[in-house]
């Protein structure tokens, strides 16, 4: 494991968050161990695949299967219910607010940077996540995975970066102990 190595899913991880639409309990904040799970594993209702910041090629009202398959580098895929041969793929970036140079990283870049900074395995990093959800057509998980890798974005799309600006500004204000309604004095 690298400097920010994560426990295997299911070992020491919190119980799954409530089903989307169930407002009876607050959704737990995603942790790095949720973001970096072994490729090929499956999870039930992990924080990813519940909310996306930008949707491309897929209706936002689409219902997703509860089984989420982990790809690589923070990406997930789940079958779209009631739609033949349609899968949703989430590509995720993370913005660390502490201990790292401030910028958006994919999982590989985050681990590489954490290792170069010689951060300990238990480093307390405050994170904001950004997710692009795209629709792919595939008849099986194997085909969906192949298509997800083929379409993998090499950089964060400008439309997603624009949507994440407000989310990031709000996160920075919250970490500074300011309400979201205060004027921005963080230099942005």
FENQUI-V498440 format. One record per helix or strand of 2 or more residues. SS is the DSSP state (~ for helix, > for strand). FROM is the first residue (numbers start at 1). TO is the last residue. Records with the same first field share a line. If there is no record, write none. Layout:
SS = FROM-TO + FROM-TO
//
This chain:
~ = 32-35 + 107-116 + 141-150 + 158-175
> = 42-44 + 54-56 + 67-70 + 76-80 + 86-96 + 104-105 + 127-137
//
